[in-house]
Amino acid sequence: MNTQNVIYGVNGPVVTVRNTRSFSMMEMVFVGSERLVGEVIGVTDQKTTIQVYEETTGLHPGEPVFGTGSPMNVTLGPGLLNNIFDGIERPLKAIAEQKGPFISRGSSVPSLDETHLWDITFSVKEGDHLKGGDIYAECQETPVIRHKFLVPPRLEGIVSGIQPNGKYRVNDVVAHLTDAKGVVHQLTLCQKWPIRLPRPVAAHRQPNVPLITGQRVIDTLFPISKGGTAAIPGGFGTGKTMMQHQLAKWCDADIIIYVGCGERGNEMSQVLEEFGELTDPKTGRPMTDRTILIANTSNMPVAAREASIYTGVTLAEYYRDMGYHVAMMADSTSRWAEALREISGRLEEMPAEEGFPAYLPSRLAEFYERAGMVENLNGTVGSVTIIGAVSPQGSDFSEPVTQNTKRFTRCFWALDKSLAYARHYPAINWMQSYSEYFTDLDPWFIQHEGQEFVNYRKQISQILQQENKLMEIVKLIGSDVLPDDQKLIIETARVIRVGFLQQNAFHAEDTYVPLEKQKLMMKVILYLYKKSKRLVAASVPISSIIHSGLFDKLVKMKYNIPNNKLEMFDEYMKEIDKTLSGIISA
């Protein structure tokens, strides 16, 4: 160690080293005698600036700083699933078992269990030519996910040695690869990858397959594709975390990565308890079998919060490279941006809007652009879908994090505090929200659900827009002065809002709704609307139609029609015909 490599100054998570040329930009380092994990974020001929990912209390000038020669990275291999890590991939379960419930500084517990024996099946033999990204072995990581071992992306050569099928640990050498220069490389069951560097792909594909969530307001009005990006902005109490829980539980991704970035500790505890108890609807197994949790709560070091979303998206890319569809939930990117702002302030950088650093937009772009539907180096197809929550103070969507997030995401699910306070969940405001994936996804919906699904969606949207305009008049002069055809629009929109868009996460039938049921619900609502419109045109009073109870019955059909008894919708349509015929004859 160079004797000059000692701490010169400490300012919160920012540490400086004077008069050294030992470190390179973005290098991972160990700071102080307790070897706290840090990363070089600034290099000049006079000083090196390091951000430390652990609590720096007690650090003092003169303590040593050790370089590693490699960038900040994570370990990738079997054992990531069904685990919980902090923002720099330290396994919290293992730390709790070894050192108690509090994370001690400088904990050097390996990210993956180095003693566990994995039952490996090899798919290559000596003499085979392998290139970066190729799959050379597999094992059953959890009962529902098969882990595929990949050749590191920058490596290529001939298999010059391979172990027989059997049980191996993550650090065991299982194969040798000889490259074109004759250099022999050892392959183990794990590899390291820098968290800020996207993993390479063969090609990007058009995002033309929807991520089915079972949430009607999303799947029908504001769909997102596999490999897409979405923002969930909303003030305190509008249901961002609950909505991300629902998406994590029910979306049809193969693997879920949930990053709690700067959230309250009790919220993360709730996530842990819920996911531990939840049965996966796809497999009947515990949800944790295909989930990775990254917990970086608000009382953890602020610098690690900044790293946590990069850690999460790197793990997502790793499983994408195996051919899986991965959904990553980041809750919340506002806390991540606040960490950027705090570190920027300590570095005495020139602040931009609201004190955020000038590079906030580029950092957000770097993060969201790592999503996508891709063709992997091994020919498989995988995707990373990123859904980021945003927590604008006072529900002010004009603040910098929300505005810049809108630039880089194609779905915007705006949560409305007035809807949340009225107990309308999910509190997605159908007038402020949008999705830019319709052009990409409509061919899929037409192929699988028929042209009528797209037509119903357009008609539902039109009715909601008409109601929005009419409510401006109602606020001024009341609803009594409206003609019956406009009263019908308001009554139909009520059914759409309460009976279709509002969804109960705690109801067995309503927490998840398949696309077929969503389509039939829209069909019945529009059927009643069109039939009633004809009666109103024939001078039948709207009050007679409303008093028939049909509208109220449709509001409750989400509960009364089970997901596996969709034939009941035909009975509802027959009842509409019968009831309205009775009104005419009367």
Secondary structure as UniProt FT lines:
FT   TURN            3..4
FT   STRAND          6..11
FT   TURN            12..13
FT   STRAND          14..18
FT   TURN            25..26
FT   STRAND          27..31
FT   TURN            32..35
FT   STRAND          36..43
FT   STRAND          47..52
FT   TURN            57..58
FT   TURN            61..62
FT   STRAND          64..71
FT   STRAND          73..76
FT   TURN            78..79
FT   TURN            81..82
FT   STRAND          83..85
FT   TURN            87..88
FT   HELIX           92..99
FT   TURN            105..106
FT   STRAND          118..122
FT   TURN            126..127
FT   STRAND          129..131
FT   TURN            132..133
FT   STRAND          135..142
FT   TURN            143..144
FT   STRAND          145..150
FT   TURN            153..154
FT   STRAND          156..162
FT   STRAND          166..168
FT   TURN            170..171
FT   STRAND          173..178
FT   TURN            180..181
FT   STRAND          184..188
FT   STRAND          191..194
FT   TURN            195..196
FT   STRAND          203..205
FT   HELIX           217..221
FT   TURN            226..227
FT   STRAND          229..233
FT   TURN            236..237
FT   HELIX           240..250
FT   STRAND          255..261
FT   HELIX           265..277
FT   TURN            281..283
FT   HELIX           287..290
FT   STRAND          291..296
FT   TURN            298..299
FT   HELIX           302..320
FT   TURN            321..323
FT   STRAND          325..331
FT   HELIX           333..346
FT   TURN            347..348
FT   HELIX           353..355
FT   TURN            358..359
FT   HELIX           360..368
FT   TURN            369..370
FT   STRAND          372..375
FT   TURN            377..378
FT   STRAND          381..390
FT   HELIX           393..395
FT   TURN            397..398
FT   HELIX           400..408
FT   STRAND          411..412
FT   HELIX           417..421
FT   TURN            422..423
FT   TURN            430..432
FT   STRAND          434..435
FT   HELIX           438..449
FT   HELIX           451..477
FT   TURN            480..481
FT   HELIX           484..494
FT   HELIX           495..501
FT   TURN            505..506
FT   TURN            508..510
FT   HELIX           515..537
FT   TURN            538..539
FT   HELIX           542..547
FT   TURN            548..549
FT   HELIX           550..555
FT   HELIX           557..560
FT   TURN            563..564
FT   TURN            566..567
FT   HELIX           568..585
//
